[in-house]
Amino acid sequence: MPAAPACTAPGRARTGALLSTVRVVARVSGVVQGVQAPSQGPASSLRGVGGRRGPSADGDVEVVFEGAEAAVREAVEALGGPRAPGEVAAVHQRDEPAQGVRGFTTE
């Protein structure tokens, strides 16, 4: 399955001289099932990424990832990659200011 198109690239929110924390809100459309918390996925580098996932009113799934930039980028890419959950039609994403989220919740 080809990767779903991403609409924007994650940006940065500087939280310190050496630490870059980012927050990306991704809206996943298609026949989407089983979006997992990053710590449950196959890549151990995603551990430590916080956020949440939940359904939207129109049937899409909204996923928020927050943490180290490289790990967040990997998490967003996985949403539309070859191991995507279900048949992903598109992944639209936007950057938001980091909020210090810890852990991952499901709504």
Buried (B, 14 or more C-beta within 10 A) or exposed (E): EEBBEBEEEBEEBEEEEEEBBBBBBBBBBBEBEEBBBBBEBEEEEBEEBBBBBEEEEEEBBBBBBBBBBEBBBBBBBBBBBEEBBBEBBBBBBEBEEBEEBEEBEEE
